[in-house]
């Protein structure tokens, strides 16, 4: 493989939902949903980016379909990059936004290290009534075979 994908920490997929000018509405911050019109460059120059282009997951179905691949890349990066790990642990949603991944307002992401042998990322959906619902979680597992 001679493409840029061969150098990727975890492969990228080109079918992630991207922003379309007519599909995205930026609301003022006082309405609680203000997001930048265009995401900033990744802080490290996107050397190990999470996505190739701005990615807006609009609903729970898209979160379930696409976020595991994106968070898999984040977990791989967490494993090798202490600065990224600390930043992600402090603010997972903000860190993903800095790396051009935008989630629906009803989605929470938690980075868990207490009581687990390996770091785990858990994604929840906040409901209008009742407790929040766990959608998925990711955790690196070491496995060897012969």
Residue pairs with C-beta under 8 A, 6 or more apart in sequence:
5 11
5 12
9 48
9 73
9 76
9 77
9 80
10 69
10 72
10 73
10 76
12 49
12 51
12 52
13 69
14 52
16 51
16 52
16 53
16 55
16 66
16 69
16 70
17 55
17 56
17 57
17 58
17 62
17 66
18 53
18 54
18 55
18 56
19 54
19 56
23 56
24 56
26 34
26 35
26 36
26 37
27 33
27 34
27 35
28 34
32 105
33 105
35 97
35 102
38 54
39 54
39 97
39 98
39 99
39 100
39 102
40 98
42 49
42 50
42 98
42 99
42 100
43 98
44 84
46 99
48 73
48 77
48 81
48 84
49 99
49 100
50 70
50 73
50 74
50 77
50 96
50 99
50 100
50 101
51 70
51 99
51 100
51 101
53 100
54 100
54 102
55 66
55 70
55 100
55 101
55 102
56 102
57 63
57 66
57 67
57 101
57 102
57 103
57 104
57 107
58 104
59 104
60 104
60 106
60 107
60 125
60 135
63 103
63 104
63 107
63 123
63 125
63 135
64 135
64 136
67 103
67 123
67 136
68 136
68 138
70 96
70 101
71 121
71 123
71 138
72 138
74 84
74 88
74 95
74 96
74 121
75 119
75 121
75 138
75 139
75 140
76 140
77 84
77 85
78 84
78 85
78 88
78 119
79 140
84 95
85 119
87 95
88 95
88 111
89 111
89 113
92 109
92 110
92 111
92 121
93 103
93 107
93 108
93 109
96 102
96 103
96 109
103 109
106 125
106 126
106 127
107 123
107 124
107 125
107 126
107 135
108 123
108 124
108 125
108 126
108 132
109 121
109 122
109 123
109 124
110 121
110 122
110 124
111 119
111 120
111 121
112 119
112 120
112 121
112 122
113 119
113 120
116 139
118 139
118 140
118 141
119 139
119 140
120 137
120 138
120 139
121 137
121 138
121 139
122 134
122 136
122 137
123 134
123 135
123 136
123 137
124 132
124 133
124 134
124 135
125 132
125 133
125 135
126 132
127 133
